[in-house]
Amino acid sequence: IKPRTKIESMSILDFYSGSVYSANEVSSFNELSSEAIASIKQQLSPRNLVVWGEARIQSNVWVVPIFMKIYNGYSGAPLGLLETDIPLSLFSEILTQGSLRDNEFLIIDEKGHILADHNGAGVFATLTSEQLDFCIDSIDVPTIHNGSLYETKTYDISKWFLTSVVSLDEISAATRPLMLQFIILGVLSLVITLIISYLLSSSITKPLRAMEQSMGTLDNLVVPRHVPVHGEDEVGRLARVYNDMIDKIATAIEENNAEQKQIRQYEISLLQAQINPHFLNNIMENISGLVELDRQEESLSLIRDAAAFYRSVLSGGELMVSIERELEIARLYLKIQNVRHDNRIYFTIQADDDVLLSPIVKLTIQPLLENAITHGLVESEKEWEISIEAHAEDADVVINVCDNGVGMDPQTVLMLLEKDKWDPRQAKKRSVGVYATHQRLVLAFGDLYGLRYQSEVGKGTCVTIRLPKEIRNELQ
């Protein structure tokens, strides 16, 4: 078989006789085992017409074999295998003809052997594992490295990779003149635009500067400052519109402030209303439990303390009370709880004289004591201790409510004051918790005030209540 092209050689394997017909004495069929030939036969199908073999040296030339089946033209029965040996230099010639000036092309097999390159100098050299991994990583993903653009294409039929390496300088060389033209055009356009804008704006803004100086700084719309109106021209009409606008804004701000005060007072009242029946329900459960245990004297004592507690809570109907009165409510509450818990709670209450008359939202401390007993002390095996201490700190009042209960982990402490823990619209479905108490303080005094928790597992919890020492006039 004498090929008339640049193909190095061709050979045929007859399936029936097992004979090999070749243009020379060298053929892959003579070197392949029967299992390898059987594998090639199995891979060839109507959908897969070509199988590529591994590159080898033939007559001092690197070639790669291509296998195809030969069929009977009448019956369609397979007659044999056709092997075509293509020199790798042919691929290098093709790459050289189609390459750009400074580009590099490599054809690599899956083992990292270079089958062809743009100049034929590195044929069948082997890439390092890092180089091969880099080429594989750039498959269909252009990657920039050392001033060049790498991109790899893969061909499943041959399991080869075609990697192109293009210099970024060559890519940008063609666009540099165009980019320069755009820059020059953009600079000229900007200069012309600035000149025209300055001329137009000067003609328009000169009359307005006088009015701007009259306006001054409008940082207080409670007492709006009007600008003088001169004439019936555009500036005069603008001044009248401006005066009407600040009048409307001042009115809207005043109405909004009044509305916000009403909303805040309503929300505080709503939160207060949720706490009162909640605590009353707990007291009635305590009294019921003592009666069932036939502890009459303690039941009567609890009823008397509960009556004193509610006289203190409900008298006057105000939402704000003094810290002195709030501490008395806390003392009565702890006394009531001691009846239920067999006097296991040892508590102390201390307050500086200069904070006793400072204001606090009624029933702020009681929910914290209930939370400390229910979730902190009841689960503790130690002696139960609660301390309440109030003192002044600059312009604020700080009240610390501490217990020696089981404590909480940091995640639980962070979640205590989260917004989704309590919702006034769902107050009938959910228990009043720590967040409700915190929210009442924020609504009453502002975001700088409220609750702060510190806790450690096994050592206890301390809640810090921060309040203003003197109440604002609108809340008063």
C-alpha positions as CSV (number, residue, x, y, z in Angstrom):
1,I,0.0,0.0,0.0
2,K,1.6,3.2,-1.2
3,P,0.0,6.3,0.2
4,R,0.1,9.3,-2.1
5,T,-0.3,12.0,0.6
6,K,1.8,13.1,3.6
7,I,0.6,10.0,5.5
8,E,3.7,8.0,6.6
9,S,2.2,4.5,6.0
10,M,-0.9,2.4,5.8
11,S,-1.6,-1.2,6.7
12,I,-4.6,-3.5,6.7
13,L,-5.5,-6.4,9.0
14,D,-7.6,-9.1,7.4
15,F,-10.1,-10.5,9.9
16,Y,-10.5,-13.8,8.0
17,S,-6.9,-14.8,7.3
18,G,-5.2,-12.7,10.0
19,S,-2.8,-11.4,7.4
20,V,-1.3,-7.9,7.6
21,Y,-0.8,-5.8,4.4
22,S,1.5,-2.8,4.8
23,A,3.5,-0.3,2.9
24,N,6.5,-1.3,4.9
25,E,7.5,-3.9,7.3
26,V,6.4,-1.8,10.3
27,S,2.8,-1.9,11.5
28,S,1.1,-1.5,14.8
29,F,-0.8,-4.8,14.1
30,N,2.5,-6.7,14.5
31,E,3.1,-5.1,17.9
32,L,-0.5,-5.2,19.3
33,S,-1.8,-8.1,21.3
34,S,-5.0,-9.9,20.3
35,E,-6.7,-8.3,23.4
36,A,-5.7,-4.8,22.2
37,I,-7.0,-5.6,18.6
38,A,-10.2,-6.9,20.1
39,S,-10.6,-3.7,22.2
40,I,-10.1,-1.6,19.0
41,K,-12.8,-3.7,17.2
42,Q,-15.2,-3.2,20.2
43,Q,-14.6,0.6,20.2
44,L,-15.4,0.9,16.5
45,S,-19.1,1.2,15.7
46,P,-21.4,3.1,13.3
47,R,-21.3,6.0,15.8
48,N,-17.6,5.8,16.4
49,L,-15.9,5.3,13.1
50,V,-12.3,6.2,14.2
51,V,-10.1,5.1,17.1
52,W,-6.8,6.9,17.7
53,G,-3.8,4.9,18.9
54,E,-0.8,5.9,20.9
55,A,2.0,7.8,19.2
56,R,5.2,5.8,18.4
57,I,8.5,6.2,16.5
58,Q,8.4,4.7,13.0
59,S,11.5,4.9,10.9
60,N,12.8,7.8,13.1
61,V,9.6,9.7,12.7
62,W,6.9,10.2,15.4
63,V,3.6,9.0,14.1
64,V,0.1,8.4,15.5
65,P,-2.0,5.6,14.2
66,I,-5.7,5.9,13.3
67,F,-7.8,2.7,13.1
68,M,-11.0,2.3,11.0
69,K,-13.0,-0.8,10.0
70,I,-13.3,-1.9,6.4
71,Y,-16.7,-3.3,5.4
72,N,-18.0,-5.4,2.5
73,G,-19.7,-3.0,0.1
74,Y,-22.5,-5.5,-0.6
75,S,-23.2,-7.3,2.7
76,G,-21.9,-4.7,5.1
77,A,-19.9,-7.4,6.9
78,P,-16.6,-6.2,8.5
79,L,-13.6,-7.4,6.5
80,G,-10.7,-5.9,8.4
81,L,-9.0,-3.0,10.1
82,L,-7.3,-0.1,8.3
83,E,-4.4,1.5,10.1
84,T,-3.2,5.0,8.9
85,D,0.0,6.3,10.4
86,I,0.0,10.1,10.4
87,P,3.3,11.9,11.2
88,L,3.1,14.3,14.1
89,S,5.1,16.9,12.0
90,L,1.9,17.2,9.8
91,F,0.0,18.7,12.8
92,S,2.9,21.1,13.5
93,E,2.8,22.3,9.9
94,I,-0.9,22.9,10.1
95,L,-0.5,24.8,13.4
96,T,2.4,26.9,11.8
97,Q,0.2,27.8,8.8
98,G,-2.8,28.9,10.9
99,S,-1.0,30.6,13.9
100,L,-0.7,34.2,14.6
101,R,2.7,35.9,14.8
102,D,3.4,35.5,18.5
103,N,1.1,32.7,19.3
104,E,1.9,29.2,20.5
105,F,-0.2,26.1,19.9
106,L,0.2,22.7,21.6
107,I,-1.5,19.4,20.9
108,I,-1.2,17.2,24.1
109,D,-2.4,13.7,24.8
110,E,-3.9,12.7,28.2
111,K,-0.5,11.7,29.5
112,G,1.1,15.1,28.9
113,H,3.0,14.2,25.7
114,I,3.3,17.0,23.2
115,L,2.1,15.6,19.9
116,A,2.6,18.8,18.0
117,D,3.5,22.5,18.5
118,H,3.6,25.6,16.5
119,N,7.3,25.1,15.5
120,G,7.8,21.4,15.8
121,A,10.6,21.8,18.3
122,G,9.0,20.1,21.3
123,V,7.3,17.1,19.6
124,F,6.8,14.3,22.1
125,A,8.4,16.2,25.0
126,T,6.5,15.6,28.2
127,L,4.8,18.3,30.3
128,T,5.3,18.3,34.1
129,S,2.3,17.4,36.2
130,E,1.8,21.0,37.2
131,Q,1.9,22.1,33.5
132,L,-0.6,19.4,32.5
133,D,-2.9,20.4,35.4
134,F,-2.8,24.0,34.3
135,C,-3.7,23.1,30.8
136,I,-6.6,21.0,32.0
137,D,-7.8,23.7,34.3
138,S,-8.0,26.1,31.4
139,I,-10.4,23.9,29.3
140,D,-13.1,26.3,27.9
141,V,-12.0,28.8,30.6
142,P,-9.5,31.4,29.3
143,T,-6.8,32.0,31.9
144,I,-4.3,34.8,32.0
145,H,-0.8,33.8,33.2
146,N,2.6,35.7,32.8
147,G,1.2,38.1,30.2
148,S,-0.4,35.5,28.0
149,L,-3.9,34.1,27.5
150,Y,-4.3,30.3,27.8
151,E,-7.2,28.4,26.6
152,T,-7.6,24.6,26.1
153,K,-10.1,22.7,23.9
154,T,-10.6,19.0,24.3
155,Y,-11.7,16.4,21.7
156,D,-13.3,13.3,23.0
157,I,-12.8,11.3,19.8
158,S,-9.0,11.5,20.3
159,K,-8.6,12.4,24.0
160,W,-6.2,15.1,22.9
161,F,-6.0,18.7,24.2
162,L,-5.4,21.7,22.0
163,T,-3.9,24.5,24.0
164,S,-3.4,28.0,22.6
165,V,-1.1,30.6,24.2
166,V,-1.8,34.1,22.9
167,S,0.3,37.1,24.0
168,L,-1.8,39.9,25.6
169,D,0.4,42.4,23.8
170,E,-0.6,41.1,20.5
171,I,-4.3,41.1,21.4
172,S,-4.1,44.7,22.6
173,A,-1.9,45.9,19.7
174,A,-4.8,46.0,17.3
175,T,-7.0,47.9,19.6
176,R,-4.5,50.5,20.8
177,P,-5.0,53.0,17.9
178,L,-8.8,52.7,18.2
179,M,-8.5,53.2,22.0
180,L,-6.3,56.3,21.5
181,Q,-8.9,57.8,19.1
182,F,-11.7,57.2,21.6
183,I,-9.7,58.8,24.4
184,I,-8.9,61.9,22.3
185,L,-12.5,62.1,21.2
186,G,-13.8,61.7,24.8
187,V,-11.4,64.4,26.1
188,L,-12.5,66.8,23.4
189,S,-16.2,66.1,24.1
190,L,-15.7,66.6,27.8
191,V,-14.0,69.9,27.4
192,I,-16.7,71.2,25.0
193,T,-19.4,69.9,27.3
194,L,-17.9,71.6,30.3
195,I,-17.6,74.9,28.5
196,I,-21.2,74.8,27.3
197,S,-22.4,73.7,30.7
198,Y,-20.6,76.6,32.5
199,L,-22.1,79.2,30.1
200,L,-25.6,77.8,30.5
201,S,-25.4,77.4,34.2
202,S,-24.0,80.8,34.8
203,S,-26.9,82.4,32.9
204,I,-29.5,80.4,35.0
205,T,-27.9,80.4,38.5
206,K,-27.0,84.0,38.8
207,P,-30.5,85.1,39.8
208,L,-30.8,82.1,42.1
209,R,-27.6,82.8,44.1
210,A,-29.2,85.8,45.7
211,M,-32.2,83.7,46.8
212,E,-29.8,81.0,48.1
213,Q,-28.0,83.5,50.3
214,S,-31.4,84.6,51.8
215,M,-32.4,81.0,52.6
216,G,-29.4,80.3,54.9
217,T,-29.3,77.0,56.7
218,L,-32.8,75.6,57.1
219,D,-32.1,73.2,60.0
220,N,-35.0,74.2,62.2
221,L,-38.4,73.8,60.5
222,V,-40.3,74.2,63.8
223,V,-39.9,78.0,63.2
224,P,-39.7,78.1,59.3
225,R,-37.7,80.9,57.8
226,H,-39.2,82.3,54.6
227,V,-37.1,83.8,51.8
228,P,-38.0,87.2,50.4
229,V,-40.1,87.3,47.2
230,H,-39.0,89.9,44.6
231,G,-41.0,90.4,41.4
232,E,-43.2,88.0,39.4
233,D,-40.4,86.4,37.4
234,E,-39.3,82.8,37.6
235,V,-37.2,83.5,40.8
236,G,-40.1,85.1,42.5
237,R,-42.4,82.2,41.7
238,L,-39.8,79.8,42.9
239,A,-39.5,81.7,46.2
240,R,-43.2,81.6,46.8
241,V,-43.3,77.8,46.0
242,Y,-40.4,77.4,48.5
243,N,-42.2,79.3,51.2
244,D,-45.3,77.2,50.8
245,M,-43.3,74.1,50.8
246,I,-41.5,74.7,54.1
247,D,-44.8,75.7,55.7
248,K,-46.3,72.3,54.6
249,I,-43.2,70.4,55.8
250,A,-43.3,72.1,59.2
251,T,-46.9,71.3,59.6
252,A,-46.3,67.7,58.5
253,I,-43.4,67.3,61.0
254,E,-45.5,68.7,63.8
255,E,-48.4,66.3,63.0
256,N,-46.0,63.3,62.6
257,N,-44.4,64.0,66.0
258,A,-47.8,64.1,67.7
259,E,-48.8,60.9,65.9
260,Q,-45.6,59.1,66.9
261,K,-46.1,60.1,70.5
262,Q,-49.6,58.7,70.5
263,I,-48.4,55.5,68.8
264,R,-45.6,55.1,71.3
265,Q,-47.9,55.7,74.3
266,Y,-50.4,53.1,72.8
267,E,-47.7,50.5,72.4
268,I,-46.4,51.0,75.9
269,S,-50.0,50.7,77.2
270,L,-50.5,47.5,75.1
271,L,-47.3,45.9,76.5
272,Q,-48.3,46.9,80.1
273,A,-51.7,45.4,79.6
274,Q,-50.2,42.1,78.5
275,I,-48.0,41.8,81.6
276,N,-50.6,42.5,84.3
277,P,-52.9,39.5,83.5
278,H,-49.9,37.3,82.9
279,F,-48.6,37.8,86.4
280,L,-52.1,37.6,87.9
281,N,-52.5,34.2,86.3
282,N,-49.3,33.0,88.0
283,I,-50.4,34.3,91.4
284,M,-53.8,32.5,91.1
285,E,-51.9,29.3,90.2
286,N,-49.7,29.7,93.3
287,I,-52.7,30.3,95.6
288,S,-54.5,27.3,94.1
289,G,-51.5,25.1,94.7
290,L,-51.2,26.1,98.3
291,V,-54.9,25.5,98.9
292,E,-54.6,22.0,97.4
293,L,-51.7,21.3,99.8
294,D,-53.9,22.6,102.8
295,R,-51.3,25.3,103.6
296,Q,-54.0,27.8,104.8
297,E,-51.7,30.2,106.7
298,E,-49.4,30.5,103.7
299,S,-52.4,30.9,101.4
300,L,-53.7,33.8,103.4
301,S,-50.2,35.4,103.5
302,L,-50.0,35.0,99.8
303,I,-53.4,36.6,99.3
304,R,-52.5,39.5,101.5
305,D,-49.2,40.0,99.7
306,A,-50.9,39.7,96.3
307,A,-53.4,42.4,97.3
308,A,-50.6,44.7,98.4
309,F,-48.8,44.0,95.2
310,Y,-51.8,44.8,93.0
311,R,-52.6,47.9,95.1
312,S,-49.1,49.1,94.4
313,V,-49.3,48.1,90.7
314,L,-52.8,49.4,89.8
315,S,-53.1,52.5,91.9
316,G,-53.2,55.7,89.8
317,G,-53.2,53.8,86.5
318,E,-50.0,55.5,85.4
319,L,-47.4,53.8,83.2
320,M,-44.4,55.4,84.9
321,V,-43.5,55.0,88.5
322,S,-40.6,55.9,90.7
323,I,-37.7,53.4,91.1
324,E,-38.6,53.4,94.8
325,R,-42.1,52.1,94.1
326,E,-40.8,49.7,91.5
327,L,-38.4,48.2,94.0
328,E,-41.3,47.8,96.4
329,I,-43.2,45.9,93.7
330,A,-40.2,43.7,93.2
331,R,-39.9,43.0,97.0
332,L,-43.6,42.0,97.2
333,Y,-43.2,39.8,94.1
334,L,-40.2,38.0,95.6
335,K,-42.1,37.6,98.9
336,I,-44.9,36.0,97.0
337,Q,-42.6,33.6,95.1
338,N,-40.9,32.6,98.4
339,V,-44.3,31.3,99.6
340,R,-44.5,29.0,96.7
341,H,-40.8,27.9,96.9
342,D,-40.6,27.3,100.6
343,N,-38.6,30.4,101.4
344,R,-35.7,29.1,99.3
345,I,-35.0,32.5,97.7
346,Y,-32.5,34.7,99.5
347,F,-32.8,38.2,98.0
348,T,-31.3,41.7,98.7
349,I,-32.5,45.0,97.4
350,Q,-30.2,48.1,97.6
351,A,-30.6,51.5,96.0
352,D,-28.8,54.9,96.3
353,D,-31.0,57.7,97.6
354,D,-30.4,59.9,94.6
355,V,-32.1,57.4,92.2
356,L,-35.2,56.5,94.2
357,L,-37.3,59.2,92.6
358,S,-36.1,58.6,89.0
359,P,-38.8,57.3,86.6
360,I,-39.1,53.7,85.3
361,V,-41.8,51.9,83.3
362,K,-44.0,50.1,85.8
363,L,-43.4,46.3,86.1
364,T,-39.9,46.4,84.5
365,I,-38.1,44.4,87.2
366,Q,-40.9,41.8,87.9
367,P,-40.7,40.0,84.5
368,L,-36.9,39.7,84.9
369,L,-37.3,38.2,88.4
370,E,-39.9,35.7,87.1
371,N,-37.5,34.7,84.3
372,A,-34.6,34.3,86.7
373,I,-36.6,32.1,89.0
374,T,-38.3,30.0,86.3
375,H,-35.3,29.5,84.0
376,G,-32.4,30.0,86.3
377,L,-33.0,29.1,89.9
378,V,-35.5,26.3,89.6
379,E,-33.0,24.2,87.7
380,S,-30.1,25.0,90.0
381,E,-29.1,22.8,93.0
382,K,-27.3,25.6,94.8
383,E,-28.9,28.0,97.3
384,W,-31.1,30.5,95.5
385,E,-29.8,34.1,95.6
386,I,-31.1,37.2,93.9
387,S,-29.7,40.7,94.2
388,I,-31.2,44.0,93.0
389,E,-28.9,47.1,93.1
390,A,-29.6,50.6,91.7
391,H,-27.2,53.5,91.3
392,A,-26.5,56.6,89.3
393,E,-24.1,56.6,86.4
394,D,-23.5,60.0,84.9
395,A,-26.9,61.1,83.5
396,D,-28.4,57.6,83.7
397,V,-29.7,55.2,86.3
398,V,-28.3,51.6,86.2
399,I,-30.2,48.7,87.9
400,N,-28.5,45.3,88.1
401,V,-30.7,42.2,88.7
402,C,-28.4,39.2,89.3
403,D,-29.0,35.5,90.2
404,N,-26.8,32.5,90.8
405,G,-28.8,30.1,88.7
406,V,-27.7,27.8,85.9
407,G,-26.8,30.6,83.5
408,M,-27.0,30.6,79.7
409,D,-24.6,30.0,76.9
410,P,-23.6,32.9,74.6
411,Q,-25.9,31.9,71.8
412,T,-29.0,32.0,74.1
413,V,-27.9,35.4,75.5
414,L,-27.7,36.8,71.9
415,M,-31.2,35.4,71.1
416,L,-32.9,36.8,74.2
417,L,-33.6,40.3,72.8
418,E,-34.1,39.3,69.1
419,K,-37.1,41.0,67.5
420,D,-39.0,37.8,66.5
421,K,-39.2,36.6,70.1
422,W,-42.3,38.7,70.8
423,D,-44.9,40.4,68.7
424,P,-47.7,42.6,70.2
425,R,-50.1,41.5,67.5
426,Q,-49.7,37.9,68.7
427,A,-49.8,38.6,72.4
428,K,-52.6,36.2,73.1
429,K,-50.8,33.3,71.5
430,R,-47.3,33.9,72.9
431,S,-46.1,34.4,76.5
432,V,-44.8,37.8,77.5
433,G,-41.0,37.5,77.6
434,V,-37.8,39.5,78.1
435,Y,-38.1,41.1,74.8
436,A,-41.4,42.7,75.8
437,T,-39.8,44.4,78.8
438,H,-36.9,45.6,76.7
439,Q,-39.2,46.9,74.0
440,R,-41.3,48.9,76.6
441,L,-38.1,50.7,77.8
442,V,-36.9,51.4,74.2
443,L,-40.3,52.9,73.3
444,A,-40.4,55.0,76.5
445,F,-36.8,56.3,76.6
446,G,-35.2,55.6,73.2
447,D,-32.7,53.2,71.6
448,L,-29.9,54.1,74.1
449,Y,-31.8,52.5,76.9
450,G,-33.2,49.1,77.7
451,L,-31.8,45.7,78.8
452,R,-28.3,44.2,78.5
453,Y,-27.6,40.5,79.5
454,Q,-24.4,39.0,80.9
455,S,-24.5,35.3,81.7
456,E,-22.2,32.3,82.2
457,V,-23.2,28.7,82.3
458,G,-23.1,27.3,85.9
459,K,-22.5,30.7,87.5
460,G,-25.6,32.7,86.9
461,T,-27.1,35.7,85.0
462,C,-27.0,39.5,85.5
463,V,-29.4,41.8,83.7
464,T,-28.5,45.5,83.5
465,I,-31.4,48.0,83.1
466,R,-30.3,51.4,81.9
467,L,-32.7,54.4,82.2
468,P,-32.4,58.2,82.0
469,K,-32.1,59.8,85.4
470,E,-34.6,62.5,84.5
471,I,-37.6,62.0,82.2
472,R,-38.2,64.0,79.1
473,N,-41.0,66.6,79.0
474,E,-43.1,64.8,76.4
475,L,-43.1,61.5,78.4
476,Q,-43.8,63.4,81.6
